[in-house]
Amino acid sequence: MEMDRLVHILTRKGIKKAEDSINCKKNILPFDYQTNSIKIINIVCDYYKVDVDTIRYKSNRLDHNILAKQMAIYIIKEDFPRHCNNILDGDIGKLFNIHRTSVIHSYKKIAGLVEVDKIIQREYNDLRERVNLIYGR
């Protein structure tokens, strides 16, 4: 009897989770997510004058390349949760050919710099304005 009740609760939670996932994907489709993320990456690369392929596919340790990659990750991670809470760090990592933990590190690094560094904060605000032009906000 106890087992049946637990199975019912787990099933109910699983169904609720699936419904939330389906409702979330109605707002933003994975294709739209990837397309819009690539647009954001292009905007960031234009701003920092960095090659897109260097940011997405190569491991380059030059300061301006790392900053551009981290800023793109930060903007993508900040922008899409408003539409859908179901975006995983691994999905963002696939765009940049990096591990999900690197995505988390990049996000935290830029989040800390935006709070403290006025230059980074100004760059973030400039990029944010350019990104908002895509969405018409």
C-alpha positions as CSV (number, residue, x, y, z in Angstrom):
1,M,0.0,0.0,0.0
2,E,2.8,2.4,0.9
3,M,4.7,1.6,-2.3
4,D,1.6,2.4,-4.4
5,R,1.3,5.8,-2.8
6,L,5.0,6.6,-3.4
7,V,4.8,5.5,-7.0
8,H,1.8,7.7,-7.5
9,I,3.6,10.7,-6.0
10,L,6.7,10.1,-8.1
11,T,4.6,9.8,-11.2
12,R,2.7,12.9,-10.4
13,K,6.0,14.8,-9.9
14,G,7.3,13.4,-13.1
15,I,4.2,14.4,-15.0
16,K,4.4,17.9,-13.6
17,K,8.0,18.2,-14.6
18,A,7.2,17.0,-18.1
19,E,4.3,19.5,-18.4
20,D,6.6,22.3,-17.2
21,S,9.2,21.3,-19.8
22,I,6.6,21.2,-22.6
23,N,5.1,24.6,-21.6
24,C,8.6,26.1,-21.4
25,K,9.6,24.9,-24.9
26,K,6.5,26.6,-26.3
27,N,8.0,29.9,-25.4
28,I,11.4,29.3,-27.0
29,L,12.2,26.4,-29.2
30,P,15.7,24.8,-29.1
31,F,16.3,26.0,-32.7
32,D,15.4,29.6,-31.7
33,Y,17.6,29.3,-28.7
34,Q,20.6,28.2,-30.8
35,T,19.9,30.8,-33.5
36,N,19.6,33.6,-31.0
37,S,22.6,32.5,-29.1
38,I,24.7,32.6,-32.2
39,K,23.4,36.1,-32.9
40,I,24.5,37.1,-29.4
41,I,27.9,35.6,-30.0
42,N,28.2,37.5,-33.2
43,I,27.3,40.8,-31.5
44,V,29.8,40.2,-28.8
45,C,32.6,39.3,-31.3
46,D,31.9,42.4,-33.3
47,Y,32.0,44.5,-30.2
48,Y,35.4,43.1,-29.0
49,K,36.7,42.7,-32.6
50,V,37.3,38.9,-32.2
51,D,36.8,36.1,-34.7
52,V,33.7,34.0,-34.0
53,D,35.4,30.7,-34.8
54,T,38.1,31.5,-32.3
55,I,35.5,32.1,-29.6
56,R,33.3,29.1,-30.4
57,Y,35.7,26.3,-31.5
58,K,39.3,27.1,-30.5
59,S,41.0,27.2,-27.1
60,N,42.7,30.6,-27.2
61,R,44.1,32.1,-24.0
62,L,44.5,35.7,-25.0
63,D,42.8,38.1,-22.6
64,H,40.4,39.7,-25.1
65,N,39.3,36.4,-26.5
66,I,38.6,35.0,-23.0
67,L,36.7,38.2,-22.0
68,A,34.6,38.0,-25.2
69,K,33.8,34.3,-24.6
70,Q,32.9,34.9,-21.0
71,M,30.8,37.9,-21.8
72,A,28.9,36.0,-24.4
73,I,28.2,33.2,-22.0
74,Y,27.1,35.7,-19.3
75,I,24.7,37.4,-21.7
76,I,23.2,34.2,-23.0
77,K,22.8,32.8,-19.5
78,E,21.2,36.1,-18.3
79,D,18.9,36.6,-21.2
80,F,17.2,33.2,-21.8
81,P,16.1,32.4,-18.2
82,R,13.4,35.1,-18.6
83,H,11.9,33.0,-21.4
84,C,12.6,29.5,-20.2
85,N,14.2,28.2,-17.0
86,N,15.1,24.9,-18.6
87,I,18.3,25.9,-20.4
88,L,21.2,23.8,-19.2
89,D,24.8,24.8,-18.8
90,G,25.7,21.9,-21.0
91,D,23.7,23.3,-23.9
92,I,25.6,26.6,-23.6
93,G,28.8,24.7,-23.3
94,K,28.1,22.9,-26.6
95,L,27.9,26.3,-28.4
96,F,31.4,27.1,-27.2
97,N,32.9,23.6,-27.2
98,I,33.5,23.7,-23.5
99,H,32.4,21.8,-20.4
100,R,29.4,22.9,-18.4
101,T,31.6,23.7,-15.4
102,S,33.5,26.2,-17.6
103,V,30.2,27.8,-18.4
104,I,29.5,28.2,-14.7
105,H,32.9,29.6,-14.0
106,S,32.6,32.1,-16.8
107,Y,29.2,33.2,-15.6
108,K,30.4,33.7,-12.1
109,K,33.5,35.6,-13.1
110,I,31.7,38.1,-15.3
111,A,28.9,38.4,-12.7
112,G,31.5,39.4,-10.1
113,L,33.2,41.8,-12.5
114,V,30.0,43.5,-13.5
115,E,29.3,44.4,-9.9
116,V,32.8,45.8,-9.2
117,D,34.4,47.0,-12.5
118,K,32.9,50.0,-14.1
119,I,34.5,49.3,-17.5
120,I,33.1,45.8,-17.6
121,Q,29.7,47.1,-16.4
122,R,29.7,49.8,-19.2
123,E,30.7,47.1,-21.8
124,Y,27.9,44.8,-20.5
125,N,25.3,47.6,-20.8
126,D,26.5,48.5,-24.3
127,L,26.2,44.9,-25.4
128,R,22.9,44.5,-23.6
129,E,21.5,47.4,-25.6
130,R,22.7,45.8,-28.9
131,V,21.2,42.5,-28.0
132,N,17.9,44.1,-27.1
133,L,17.7,45.4,-30.6
134,I,17.5,41.8,-31.8
135,Y,14.5,41.1,-29.7
136,G,12.8,44.5,-30.2
137,R,12.6,45.2,-26.5
